[in-house]
Amino acid sequence: MLNQPATFAKGLYYAGWLQARGVRIERGVTLLAIDGDDAVRGIRWRTRRGASHTLDCNAVGLGFGLRPETQLADLAGCRFRFDPLNRCWLPERDAAGRGSVRNVYLAGDGASADAAELAGRRAALALLEDIGITSNQREARKLEHELDRIAAFRAGIEHAFAPPVNTAQDWPDDLVVCRCEEVAAGTMRACIRSGLATEVNRLKALTRIGMGRCQGRMCGEAAIALLAAETGKPLADVGRLHSQAPIKPIPITPMLYDDGVQVQPEEAHDE
């Protein structure tokens, strides 16, 4: 992580800032449950030594690492590969950002989740080169070097703060995995144990997990983890959710005008 000393120092500062203000930091714990019915009442967790703890609270924030938005690359037909460091599928690309499909360039959140500005500049230079416009090769090499440094830092972060794995087998059957379609872990388990689903898109077709508004962004990783746990397969062997258009559903409101002034639909004249 010393490849990015300023970022590393910032992380140490944040941790120290929290501790100096009495904010409790626990490491190496296993989350057992988030208690509550209509609202969060508290959490229960277990330390690496097996001691159980509880904490009353009214909100919980969960993070499972950075996850890129690769749906556009998927719809463009790009090849994907499973990345063991990130524990997810990423589109293939070269050091300059060229995808596996001709004239498709990938950068930032659409490809990994790192260094969007630097990766975008490098991809732009590759595009200029491919259409016959001389680009700054010195700048290109400098960008690639910086991107390599950031990738090394990211590897350190992922190893130091790896998200929990092999916890899906402990999820209770009434745990809601897919909030959009209200699919519980028990429903998924029943489908998997029946032998009808050994791949995540088959599981999606049978249970509707990942078919809701979030298009699997909130539940996709959990569904894959549960499928891998139930089948005994590694994450790379249970597949990835295929993207579908529209990537992000948005409301379409008609633009109505009255004497050149935009008005809301309910304010428009009958004519």
Backbone as CSV, one residue per row, in Angstrom:
resi,resn,N_x,N_y,N_z,CA_x,CA_y,CA_z,C_x,C_y,C_z
1,MET,0.815,-1.212,0.000,0.000,0.000,0.000,0.852,1.266,0.000
2,LEU,2.156,1.112,0.182,3.045,2.267,0.131,3.238,2.773,-1.289
3,ASN,2.659,2.093,-2.290,2.673,2.618,-3.647,1.900,3.928,-3.739
4,GLN,0.981,4.140,-2.810,0.204,5.371,-2.758,0.312,5.944,-1.337
5,PRO,1.461,6.518,-0.990,1.678,6.954,0.401,0.664,7.978,0.883
6,ALA,0.236,8.898,0.012,-0.721,9.917,0.448,-2.070,9.289,0.796
7,THR,-2.513,8.336,-0.032,-3.787,7.659,0.239,-3.680,6.791,1.491
8,PHE,-2.544,6.119,1.647,-2.308,5.287,2.823,-2.344,6.146,4.092
9,ALA,-1.685,7.312,4.036,-1.661,8.207,5.194,-3.057,8.731,5.501
10,LYS,-3.850,8.983,4.455,-5.211,9.455,4.664,-6.043,8.403,5.396
11,GLY,-5.861,7.132,5.034,-6.574,6.056,5.718,-6.204,5.982,7.194
12,LEU,-4.904,6.115,7.493,-4.464,6.115,8.889,-5.051,7.303,9.646
13,TYR,-5.132,8.446,8.964,-5.713,9.632,9.599,-7.173,9.402,9.948
14,TYR,-7.938,8.839,9.023,-9.361,8.605,9.281,-9.553,7.651,10.466
15,ALA,-8.760,6.571,10.491,-8.875,5.619,11.597,-8.533,6.289,12.926
16,GLY,-7.477,7.094,12.918,-7.092,7.795,14.140,-8.128,8.818,14.574
17,TRP,-8.738,9.505,13.597,-9.777,10.500,13.884,-10.954,9.843,14.589
18,LEU,-11.367,8.671,14.114,-12.484,7.967,14.735,-12.142,7.535,16.162
19,GLN,-10.971,6.942,16.314,-10.587,6.453,17.644,-10.427,7.598,18.631
20,ALA,-9.912,8.726,18.171,-9.729,9.875,19.059,-11.055,10.415,19.565
21,ARG,-12.127,10.162,18.831,-13.457,10.632,19.223,-14.303,9.525,19.839
22,GLY,-13.662,8.441,20.205,-14.340,7.382,20.926,-15.200,6.468,20.085
23,VAL,-15.014,6.501,18.761,-15.784,5.610,17.903,-15.129,4.228,17.922
24,ARG,-15.902,3.235,18.270,-15.386,1.879,18.439,-15.115,1.222,17.086
25,ILE,-13.960,0.607,16.933,-13.584,-0.110,15.717,-13.268,-1.555,16.087
26,GLU,-13.996,-2.483,15.509,-13.774,-3.910,15.737,-13.256,-4.539,14.446
27,ARG,-12.279,-5.406,14.544,-11.710,-6.067,13.367,-11.808,-7.582,13.519
28,GLY,-11.866,-8.257,12.379,-11.869,-9.707,12.387,-13.120,-10.301,12.998
29,VAL,-14.278,-9.685,12.745,-15.527,-10.161,13.345,-16.404,-10.815,12.294
30,THR,-17.363,-11.588,12.777,-18.360,-12.221,11.912,-19.734,-11.701,12.295
31,LEU,-20.426,-11.087,11.347,-21.766,-10.584,11.615,-22.735,-11.752,11.739
32,LEU,-23.443,-11.828,12.859,-24.390,-12.914,13.086,-25.802,-12.540,12.674
33,ALA,-26.232,-11.324,12.985,-27.598,-10.936,12.658,-27.769,-9.444,12.806
34,ILE,-28.683,-8.906,12.005,-29.180,-7.546,12.189,-30.611,-7.691,12.692
35,ASP,-30.862,-7.287,13.911,-32.163,-7.502,14.547,-33.122,-6.363,14.234
36,GLY,-34.394,-6.728,14.147,-35.436,-5.738,13.900,-36.464,-6.268,12.926
37,ASP,-37.653,-5.721,13.007,-38.733,-6.111,12.091,-38.945,-5.021,11.035
38,ASP,-39.650,-3.965,11.408,-39.874,-2.867,10.481,-38.721,-1.880,10.467
39,ALA,-37.853,-1.960,11.451,-36.712,-1.062,11.529,-35.579,-1.774,12.264
40,VAL,-34.363,-1.296,12.059,-33.192,-1.886,12.724,-33.219,-1.558,14.208
41,ARG,-33.001,-2.580,15.033,-32.925,-2.374,16.486,-31.523,-2.614,17.022
42,GLY,-30.736,-3.414,16.318,-29.392,-3.709,16.807,-28.717,-4.750,15.946
43,ILE,-27.473,-5.041,16.280,-26.712,-6.065,15.562,-26.057,-7.005,16.559
44,ARG,-25.768,-8.211,16.076,-25.035,-9.205,16.852,-23.859,-9.693,16.023
45,TRP,-22.715,-9.811,16.646,-21.538,-10.313,15.935,-20.671,-11.167,16.850
46,ARG,-19.740,-11.906,16.227,-18.846,-12.804,16.954,-17.406,-12.447,16.612
47,THR,-16.545,-12.392,17.629,-15.133,-12.091,17.399,-14.419,-13.349,16.901
48,ARG,-13.198,-13.166,16.445,-12.430,-14.313,15.941,-12.134,-15.333,17.041
49,ARG,-12.240,-14.910,18.298,-12.036,-15.833,19.419,-13.328,-16.501,19.863
50,GLY,-14.437,-16.175,19.219,-15.698,-16.842,19.509,-16.610,-16.127,20.467
51,ALA,-16.205,-14.967,20.981,-17.054,-14.223,21.912,-18.153,-13.492,21.147
52,SER,-19.374,-13.561,21.685,-20.517,-12.915,21.038,-20.779,-11.546,21.663
53,HIS,-21.202,-10.606,20.838,-21.482,-9.246,21.298,-22.762,-8.743,20.653
54,THR,-23.396,-7.783,21.314,-24.584,-7.132,20.761,-24.413,-5.623,20.881
55,LEU,-25.117,-4.901,20.019,-25.070,-3.446,20.057,-26.410,-2.907,19.599
56,ASP,-27.034,-2.074,20.430,-28.285,-1.422,20.048,-27.982,-0.296,19.067
57,CYS,-28.750,-0.222,17.991,-28.558,0.833,17.000,-29.818,0.935,16.147
58,ASN,-29.925,2.009,15.381,-31.097,2.193,14.529,-30.746,2.277,13.048
59,ALA,-29.479,2.021,12.703,-29.071,2.008,11.297,-27.809,1.168,11.158
60,VAL,-27.656,0.541,9.999,-26.492,-0.293,9.725,-25.992,0.010,8.320
61,GLY,-24.688,0.177,8.179,-24.075,0.340,6.862,-23.206,-0.863,6.565
62,LEU,-23.390,-1.445,5.397,-22.625,-2.622,4.992,-21.842,-2.319,3.729
63,GLY,-20.606,-2.787,3.675,-19.801,-2.637,2.465,-19.139,-3.945,2.096
64,PHE,-19.118,-4.254,0.821,-18.510,-5.499,0.355,-17.476,-5.217,-0.732
65,GLY,-16.767,-4.099,-0.586,-15.739,-3.775,-1.551,-16.295,-3.031,-2.758
66,LEU,-15.399,-2.559,-3.597,-15.795,-1.838,-4.801,-16.276,-2.809,-5.865
67,ARG,-17.376,-2.478,-6.502,-17.906,-3.300,-7.577,-18.181,-2.402,-8.789
68,PRO,-17.615,-2.737,-9.930,-17.795,-1.900,-11.113,-19.166,-2.072,-11.744
69,GLU,-19.540,-1.100,-12.563,-20.784,-1.162,-13.333,-20.419,-1.577,-14.760
70,THR,-20.416,-2.861,-15.023,-19.917,-3.376,-16.305,-21.038,-3.748,-17.272
71,GLN,-22.263,-3.272,-17.019,-23.394,-3.698,-17.844,-23.258,-3.243,-19.304
72,LEU,-22.756,-2.038,-19.536,-22.620,-1.558,-20.903,-21.612,-2.406,-21.687
73,ALA,-20.512,-2.785,-21.047,-19.534,-3.652,-21.709,-20.157,-5.002,-22.037
74,ASP,-21.019,-5.486,-21.159,-21.699,-6.755,-21.395,-22.609,-6.665,-22.612
75,LEU,-23.425,-5.600,-22.682,-24.334,-5.440,-23.808,-23.581,-5.190,-25.115
76,ALA,-22.368,-4.659,-25.024,-21.558,-4.427,-26.221,-20.914,-5.714,-26.729
77,GLY,-21.045,-6.803,-25.971,-20.521,-8.090,-26.403,-19.099,-8.373,-25.990
78,CYS,-18.565,-7.613,-25.033,-17.189,-7.815,-24.597,-17.043,-9.138,-23.841
79,ARG,-15.874,-9.744,-23.994,-15.568,-10.953,-23.216,-15.283,-10.561,-21.768
80,PHE,-15.648,-11.461,-20.868,-15.405,-11.246,-19.446,-14.497,-12.342,-18.908
81,ARG,-13.802,-12.022,-17.830,-12.983,-13.006,-17.126,-13.227,-12.838,-15.627
82,PHE,-13.083,-13.935,-14.902,-13.265,-13.850,-13.449,-11.973,-13.361,-12.823
83,ASP,-12.080,-12.318,-12.017,-10.918,-11.732,-11.347,-10.898,-12.197,-9.894
84,PRO,-9.935,-13.045,-9.525,-9.933,-13.579,-8.150,-9.670,-12.519,-7.089
85,LEU,-8.969,-11.451,-7.452,-8.705,-10.402,-6.468,-9.986,-9.688,-6.084
86,ASN,-10.775,-9.292,-7.090,-12.024,-8.591,-6.837,-13.198,-9.530,-6.591
87,ARG,-13.006,-10.823,-6.855,-14.043,-11.839,-6.683,-15.290,-11.498,-7.502
88,CYS,-15.051,-11.053,-8.729,-16.165,-10.760,-9.623,-15.678,-10.841,-11.070
89,TRP,-16.638,-10.774,-12.008,-16.319,-10.843,-13.430,-16.057,-9.441,-13.961
90,LEU,-14.949,-9.289,-14.703,-14.575,-8.004,-15.280,-14.386,-8.157,-16.782
91,PRO,-14.704,-7.116,-17.561,-14.486,-7.199,-19.001,-13.001,-7.209,-19.335
92,GLU,-12.633,-7.980,-20.338,-11.245,-8.029,-20.772,-10.880,-6.725,-21.473
93,ARG,-9.673,-6.245,-21.234,-9.159,-5.052,-21.896,-7.644,-5.060,-21.810
94,ASP,-6.997,-4.347,-22.748,-5.548,-4.276,-22.693,-5.135,-3.103,-21.812
95,ALA,-3.822,-2.871,-21.717,-3.325,-1.829,-20.816,-3.794,-0.444,-21.216
96,ALA,-4.181,-0.271,-22.494,-4.632,1.036,-22.968,-6.131,1.222,-22.822
97,GLY,-6.857,0.180,-22.465,-8.300,0.294,-22.295,-9.120,-0.255,-23.442
98,ARG,-8.471,-0.882,-24.429,-9.220,-1.464,-25.552,-9.928,-2.730,-25.086
99,GLY,-11.230,-2.831,-25.389,-11.983,-4.022,-25.053,-11.780,-5.113,-26.082
100,SER,-12.404,-6.248,-25.855,-12.270,-7.374,-26.781,-13.067,-7.161,-28.058
101,VAL,-13.972,-6.194,-28.057,-14.754,-5.841,-29.238,-14.123,-4.618,-29.888
102,ARG,-13.949,-4.672,-31.203,-13.313,-3.564,-31.916,-14.089,-2.266,-31.712
103,ASN,-13.325,-1.194,-31.489,-13.876,0.150,-31.303,-14.644,0.320,-29.995
104,VAL,-14.433,-0.574,-29.048,-14.990,-0.414,-27.702,-13.835,-0.171,-26.733
105,TYR,-13.900,0.921,-26.009,-12.852,1.302,-25.057,-13.471,1.370,-23.663
106,LEU,-12.769,0.829,-22.691,-13.318,0.694,-21.343,-12.444,1.419,-20.340
107,ALA,-13.068,2.143,-19.423,-12.313,2.880,-18.413,-13.174,3.103,-17.191
108,GLY,-12.516,3.327,-16.080,-13.202,3.693,-14.850,-14.201,2.657,-14.378
109,ASP,-15.345,3.143,-13.915,-16.340,2.263,-13.313,-16.941,1.283,-14.312
110,GLY,-16.816,1.559,-15.591,-17.329,0.636,-16.596,-16.421,-0.538,-16.852
111,ALA,-15.243,-0.541,-16.219,-14.282,-1.621,-16.463,-13.808,-2.279,-15.177
112,SER,-13.443,-1.488,-14.180,-13.001,-2.079,-12.915,-13.634,-1.321,-11.760
113,ALA,-13.101,-0.218,-11.381,-13.666,0.682,-10.369,-12.558,1.584,-9.873
114,ASP,-11.441,1.576,-10.561,-10.268,2.311,-10.108,-9.896,3.415,-11.085
115,ALA,-9.382,4.502,-10.552,-8.684,5.530,-11.324,-9.404,5.893,-12.608
116,ALA,-10.645,6.301,-12.489,-11.454,6.554,-13.673,-10.845,7.620,-14.576
117,GLU,-10.357,8.708,-13.996,-9.828,9.801,-14.817,-8.573,9.369,-15.576
118,LEU,-7.652,8.696,-14.883,-6.419,8.254,-15.532,-6.705,7.211,-16.611
119,ALA,-7.581,6.255,-16.279,-7.917,5.219,-17.252,-8.645,5.812,-18.455
120,GLY,-9.472,6.824,-18.212,-10.171,7.472,-19.313,-9.225,8.213,-20.230
121,ARG,-8.240,8.886,-19.667,-7.248,9.586,-20.488,-6.429,8.602,-21.318
122,ARG,-6.085,7.467,-20.698,-5.309,6.466,-21.453,-6.139,5.870,-22.572
123,ALA,-7.401,5.604,-22.327,-8.268,5.066,-23.369,-8.454,6.078,-24.499
124,ALA,-8.522,7.365,-24.139,-8.671,8.403,-25.163,-7.447,8.439,-26.080
125,LEU,-6.256,8.281,-25.516,-5.042,8.243,-26.335,-5.047,7.028,-27.262
126,ALA,-5.546,5.900,-26.751,-5.632,4.695,-27.582,-6.593,4.910,-28.738
127,LEU,-7.714,5.563,-28.461,-8.689,5.840,-29.517,-8.076,6.739,-30.600
128,LEU,-7.365,7.791,-30.182,-6.721,8.681,-31.149,-5.727,7.918,-32.018
129,GLU,-4.951,7.058,-31.367,-3.977,6.254,-32.113,-4.660,5.345,-33.129
130,ASP,-5.782,4.756,-32.737,-6.472,3.804,-33.608,-7.128,4.471,-34.813
131,ILE,-7.438,5.759,-34.709,-8.043,6.434,-35.857,-7.005,7.229,-36.648
132,GLY,-5.726,6.999,-36.309,-4.661,7.585,-37.113,-4.183,8.944,-36.684
133,ILE,-4.545,9.388,-35.502,-4.080,10.678,-34.992,-2.927,10.430,-34.029
134,THR,-1.807,11.087,-34.289,-0.621,10.894,-33.454,-0.911,11.323,-32.021
135,SER,-0.614,10.435,-31.097,-0.842,10.735,-29.688,0.493,10.800,-28.951
136,ASN,0.445,11.298,-27.741,1.643,11.481,-26.923,2.009,10.153,-26.273
137,GLN,2.992,9.458,-26.829,3.384,8.153,-26.291,4.041,8.270,-24.914
138,ARG,4.720,9.353,-24.691,5.324,9.556,-23.371,4.235,9.679,-22.313
139,GLU,3.193,10.425,-22.644,2.066,10.562,-21.728,1.376,9.221,-21.519
140,ALA,1.278,8.430,-22.587,0.642,7.113,-22.476,1.421,6.212,-21.529
141,ARG,2.744,6.197,-21.661,3.559,5.359,-20.764,3.462,5.846,-19.320
142,LYS,3.433,7.152,-19.132,3.309,7.711,-17.780,1.985,7.301,-17.144
143,LEU,0.903,7.351,-17.930,-0.408,6.959,-17.420,-0.438,5.480,-17.057
144,GLU,0.132,4.636,-17.909,0.152,3.199,-17.616,0.947,2.904,-16.347
145,HIS,2.063,3.621,-16.165,2.862,3.431,-14.943,2.059,3.809,-13.701
146,GLU,1.351,4.933,-13.784,0.548,5.372,-12.636,-0.601,4.400,-12.365
147,LEU,-1.204,3.887,-13.424,-2.286,2.915,-13.253,-1.771,1.626,-12.621
148,ASP,-0.548,1.216,-12.962,0.046,0.029,-12.339,0.265,0.248,-10.847
149,ARG,0.679,1.460,-10.473,0.895,1.773,-9.056,-0.422,1.719,-8.285
150,ILE,-1.467,2.254,-8.904,-2.778,2.235,-8.256,-3.294,0.807,-8.133
151,ALA,-3.047,-0.015,-9.156,-3.482,-1.414,-9.100,-2.772,-2.156,-7.967
152,ALA,-1.498,-1.854,-7.753,-0.770,-2.492,-6.651,-1.345,-2.075,-5.306
153,PHE,-1.704,-0.802,-5.179,-2.324,-0.330,-3.942,-3.659,-1.020,-3.718
154,ARG,-4.438,-1.129,-4.793,-5.741,-1.794,-4.687,-5.585,-3.237,-4.224
155,ALA,-4.558,-3.918,-4.738,-4.316,-5.301,-4.311,-4.035,-5.365,-2.813
156,GLY,-3.275,-4.394,-2.314,-2.998,-4.355,-0.879,-4.247,-4.138,-0.060
157,ILE,-5.119,-3.233,-0.525,-6.386,-2.969,0.161,-7.253,-4.218,0.194
158,GLU,-7.360,-4.894,-0.950,-8.211,-6.083,-1.030,-7.713,-7.192,-0.109
159,HIS,-6.409,-7.349,0.006,-5.874,-8.387,0.896,-6.014,-7.989,2.365
160,ALA,-5.842,-6.704,2.657,-5.916,-6.261,4.050,-7.347,-6.220,4.559
161,PHE,-8.293,-5.905,3.676,-9.691,-5.746,4.092,-10.595,-6.568,3.184
162,ALA,-10.267,-7.827,3.037,-11.063,-8.703,2.172,-12.470,-8.853,2.741
163,PRO,-13.495,-8.778,1.882,-14.865,-8.985,2.370,-15.044,-10.421,2.841
164,PRO,-15.985,-10.655,3.735,-16.165,-12.010,4.267,-16.612,-12.978,3.180
165,VAL,-16.018,-14.154,3.192,-16.400,-15.214,2.255,-16.847,-16.426,3.061
166,ASN,-17.517,-17.332,2.376,-17.989,-18.575,3.006,-18.952,-18.310,4.163
167,THR,-19.717,-17.226,4.085,-20.708,-16.949,5.130,-22.121,-17.264,4.659
168,ALA,-22.304,-17.480,3.360,-23.653,-17.665,2.819,-24.345,-18.884,3.409
169,GLN,-23.574,-19.926,3.753,-24.206,-21.130,4.288,-24.846,-20.878,5.646
170,ASP,-24.489,-19.776,6.298,-25.047,-19.467,7.612,-26.251,-18.536,7.538
171,TRP,-26.599,-18.076,6.348,-27.745,-17.163,6.244,-29.036,-17.901,6.569
172,PRO,-29.900,-17.318,7.391,-31.195,-17.963,7.689,-32.090,-17.967,6.457
173,ASP,-33.005,-18.928,6.412,-33.877,-19.055,5.243,-34.769,-17.833,5.033
174,ASP,-35.097,-17.115,6.114,-35.988,-15.973,5.953,-35.239,-14.680,5.606
175,LEU,-33.927,-14.768,5.406,-33.153,-13.599,5.002,-33.542,-13.188,3.584
176,VAL,-33.965,-11.943,3.403,-34.331,-11.449,2.076,-33.053,-11.100,1.318
177,VAL,-32.776,-11.851,0.281,-31.581,-11.624,-0.526,-31.863,-10.586,-1.607
178,CYS,-32.987,-10.741,-2.292,-33.378,-9.818,-3.359,-34.545,-8.976,-2.868
179,ARG,-34.295,-7.715,-2.565,-35.339,-6.857,-2.020,-36.347,-6.446,-3.087
180,CYS,-35.876,-6.248,-4.320,-36.787,-5.810,-5.385,-37.904,-6.828,-5.606
181,GLU,-37.542,-8.108,-5.671,-38.509,-9.169,-5.943,-38.890,-9.950,-4.688
182,GLU,-38.343,-9.552,-3.530,-38.647,-10.175,-2.238,-38.373,-11.682,-2.266
183,VAL,-37.172,-12.039,-2.704,-36.766,-13.445,-2.753,-35.883,-13.735,-1.544
184,ALA,-36.278,-14.726,-0.747,-35.547,-15.078,0.462,-34.519,-16.169,0.182
185,ALA,-33.561,-16.289,1.089,-32.513,-17.297,0.935,-33.104,-18.701,0.898
186,GLY,-34.172,-18.946,1.669,-34.789,-20.266,1.692,-35.373,-20.647,0.344
187,THR,-35.986,-19.686,-0.338,-36.527,-19.947,-1.678,-35.425,-20.323,-2.642
188,MET,-34.332,-19.619,-2.566,-33.193,-19.923,-3.426,-32.615,-21.293,-3.112
189,ARG,-32.480,-21.587,-1.815,-31.929,-22.896,-1.422,-32.800,-24.038,-1.935
190,ALA,-34.105,-23.889,-1.813,-35.005,-24.949,-2.268,-34.832,-25.194,-3.760
191,CYS,-34.670,-24.126,-4.509,-34.497,-24.245,-5.959,-33.166,-24.918,-6.283
192,ILE,-32.122,-24.521,-5.584,-30.792,-25.091,-5.838,-30.746,-26.558,-5.434
193,ARG,-31.286,-26.874,-4.264,-31.222,-28.255,-3.762,-32.103,-29.208,-4.559
194,SER,-33.047,-28.652,-5.296,-33.872,-29.512,-6.156,-33.113,-29.954,-7.397
195,GLY,-31.964,-29.333,-7.624,-31.178,-29.661,-8.800,-31.558,-28.884,-10.039
196,LEU,-32.513,-27.959,-9.911,-32.981,-27.211,-11.072,-32.062,-26.059,-11.457
197,ALA,-31.229,-25.608,-10.517,-30.373,-24.451,-10.799,-28.968,-24.690,-10.265
198,THR,-28.011,-24.747,-11.159,-26.602,-24.835,-10.765,-25.808,-23.676,-11.346
199,GLU,-26.500,-22.764,-12.037,-25.869,-21.591,-12.651,-26.742,-20.393,-12.330
200,VAL,-26.133,-19.213,-12.128,-26.852,-18.084,-11.561,-27.956,-17.552,-12.475
201,ASN,-27.800,-17.617,-13.791,-28.861,-17.120,-14.656,-30.055,-18.063,-14.687
202,ARG,-29.802,-19.360,-14.485,-30.903,-20.307,-14.337,-31.641,-20.041,-13.028
203,LEU,-30.891,-19.765,-11.979,-31.496,-19.413,-10.690,-32.313,-18.132,-10.821
204,LYS,-31.827,-17.188,-11.578,-32.543,-15.938,-11.828,-33.873,-16.210,-12.529
205,ALA,-33.840,-17.080,-13.536,-35.057,-17.378,-14.293,-36.113,-18.056,-13.437
206,LEU,-35.689,-18.869,-12.488,-36.630,-19.644,-11.682,-37.130,-18.893,-10.447
207,THR,-36.337,-17.967,-9.925,-36.716,-17.285,-8.686,-36.965,-15.788,-8.859
208,ARG,-36.576,-15.224,-10.007,-36.682,-13.796,-10.313,-35.665,-12.970,-9.563
209,ILE,-34.689,-13.582,-8.946,-33.651,-12.797,-8.281,-32.862,-12.014,-9.335
210,GLY,-32.637,-10.746,-9.066,-31.907,-9.908,-9.996,-32.736,-9.350,-11.133
211,MET,-34.046,-9.591,-11.134,-34.903,-9.088,-12.210,-35.583,-7.769,-11.857
212,GLY,-35.349,-7.266,-10.666,-36.039,-6.053,-10.228,-35.360,-4.786,-10.681
213,ARG,-35.714,-3.715,-10.037,-35.257,-2.387,-10.429,-33.737,-2.251,-10.372
214,CYS,-33.095,-2.905,-9.410,-31.640,-2.750,-9.277,-30.877,-3.615,-10.271
215,GLN,-31.571,-4.510,-10.979,-30.942,-5.360,-11.991,-29.753,-6.161,-11.441
216,GLY,-29.901,-6.595,-10.189,-28.870,-7.433,-9.588,-27.728,-6.692,-8.936
217,ARG,-27.750,-5.356,-8.950,-26.650,-4.617,-8.338,-26.596,-4.836,-6.827
218,MET,-27.760,-4.971,-6.197,-27.803,-5.147,-4.750,-27.741,-6.608,-4.346
219,CYS,-28.262,-7.497,-5.165,-28.401,-8.895,-4.757,-27.538,-9.857,-5.558
220,GLY,-26.951,-9.398,-6.659,-26.217,-10.310,-7.533,-25.075,-11.031,-6.844
221,GLU,-24.250,-10.285,-6.105,-23.113,-10.899,-5.418,-23.582,-11.893,-4.368
222,ALA,-24.660,-11.552,-3.659,-25.191,-12.452,-2.636,-25.740,-13.728,-3.269
223,ALA,-26.426,-13.592,-4.398,-26.983,-14.766,-5.070,-25.881,-15.711,-5.521
224,ILE,-24.812,-15.169,-6.065,-23.686,-15.989,-6.510,-23.010,-16.672,-5.323
225,ALA,-22.866,-15.923,-4.216,-22.243,-16.500,-3.023,-23.070,-17.660,-2.476
226,LEU,-24.396,-17.485,-2.431,-25.259,-18.548,-1.919,-25.247,-19.754,-2.854
227,LEU,-25.260,-19.522,-4.149,-25.228,-20.613,-5.116,-23.924,-21.395,-5.006
228,ALA,-22.812,-20.690,-4.844,-21.524,-21.357,-4.698,-21.481,-22.186,-3.407
229,ALA,-22.036,-21.630,-2.331,-22.036,-22.343,-1.056,-22.878,-23.607,-1.123
230,GLU,-24.033,-23.536,-1.771,-24.944,-24.678,-1.842,-24.455,-25.767,-2.785
231,THR,-23.773,-25.382,-3.867,-23.298,-26.369,-4.845,-21.878,-26.852,-4.568
232,GLY,-21.169,-26.144,-3.685,-19.788,-26.504,-3.404,-18.833,-26.102,-4.508
233,LYS,-19.286,-25.228,-5.400,-18.435,-24.785,-6.506,-17.759,-23.462,-6.158
234,PRO,-16.603,-23.181,-6.769,-16.023,-21.847,-6.601,-16.862,-20.792,-7.288
235,LEU,-16.681,-19.526,-6.886,-17.471,-18.439,-7.447,-17.351,-18.372,-8.966
236,ALA,-16.170,-18.668,-9.472,-15.937,-18.556,-10.914,-16.746,-19.563,-11.714
237,ASP,-17.237,-20.624,-11.070,-17.898,-21.706,-11.803,-19.422,-21.652,-11.763
238,VAL,-19.983,-20.657,-11.098,-21.450,-20.585,-11.034,-22.002,-19.497,-11.956
239,GLY,-21.135,-18.867,-12.736,-21.573,-17.916,-13.739,-21.723,-16.505,-13.210
240,ARG,-22.165,-15.634,-14.091,-22.404,-14.235,-13.750,-23.746,-13.810,-14.326
241,LEU,-24.379,-12.872,-13.678,-25.656,-12.376,-14.165,-25.461,-11.608,-15.465
242,HIS,-26.224,-11.956,-16.494,-26.145,-11.248,-17.761,-26.957,-9.960,-17.686
243,SER,-26.423,-8.921,-18.283,-27.076,-7.610,-18.249,-28.216,-7.546,-19.251
244,GLN,-29.177,-6.690,-18.942,-30.314,-6.472,-19.828,-30.605,-4.977,-19.916
245,ALA,-31.075,-4.564,-21.081,-31.505,-3.173,-21.225,-32.929,-3.027,-20.678
246,PRO,-33.307,-1.891,-20.087,-32.434,-0.735,-19.870,-31.484,-0.970,-18.698
247,ILE,-30.285,-0.422,-18.802,-29.294,-0.631,-17.742,-29.801,-0.072,-16.414
248,LYS,-30.295,1.153,-16.449,-30.871,1.758,-15.245,-32.211,2.383,-15.624
249,PRO,-33.313,1.789,-15.197,-34.625,2.353,-15.526,-34.757,3.786,-15.015
250,ILE,-35.247,4.673,-15.866,-35.470,6.063,-15.464,-36.876,6.464,-15.884
251,PRO,-37.515,7.367,-15.143,-38.856,7.820,-15.538,-38.765,8.737,-16.752
252,ILE,-39.730,8.649,-17.627,-39.815,9.533,-18.788,-41.060,10.390,-18.627
253,THR,-40.865,11.675,-18.392,-41.978,12.602,-18.201,-42.086,13.494,-19.427
254,PRO,-43.261,13.603,-20.040,-43.387,14.460,-21.218,-43.094,15.910,-20.891
255,MET,-42.401,16.571,-21.797,-42.109,17.987,-21.646,-43.270,18.779,-22.248
256,LEU,-44.035,19.472,-21.425,-45.190,20.241,-21.883,-44.916,21.734,-21.725
257,TYR,-45.363,22.500,-22.681,-45.098,23.936,-22.668,-46.410,24.705,-22.864
258,ASP,-46.500,25.826,-22.189,-47.650,26.718,-22.327,-47.097,28.120,-22.604
259,ASP,-47.273,28.591,-23.836,-46.739,29.886,-24.244,-45.225,29.964,-24.030
260,GLY,-44.568,28.849,-24.336,-43.112,28.841,-24.250,-42.556,28.548,-22.877
261,VAL,-43.418,28.377,-21.881,-42.960,28.108,-20.512,-43.229,26.653,-20.184
262,GLN,-42.187,25.947,-19.704,-42.362,24.547,-19.355,-43.242,24.423,-18.118
263,VAL,-44.204,23.493,-18.168,-45.110,23.278,-17.039,-45.185,21.782,-16.752
264,GLN,-45.631,21.455,-15.548,-45.845,20.066,-15.193,-47.087,19.549,-15.899
265,PRO,-47.137,18.214,-16.178,-48.288,17.666,-16.894,-49.626,18.027,-16.290
266,GLU,-49.709,18.025,-14.945,-50.998,18.319,-14.311,-51.375,19.793,-14.440
267,GLU,-50.405,20.638,-14.803,-50.671,22.059,-14.938,-51.039,22.444,-16.370
268,ALA,-50.846,21.506,-17.319,-51.056,21.820,-18.716,-52.535,22.039,-19.015
269,HIS,-52.812,22.873,-20.004,-54.198,23.097,-20.424,-54.738,21.853,-21.118
270,ASP,-56.013,21.721,-21.119,-56.638,20.542,-21.736,-56.242,20.374,-23.200
271,GLU,-56.038,21.487,-23.917,-55.712,21.362,-25.328,-54.299,20.833,-25.511
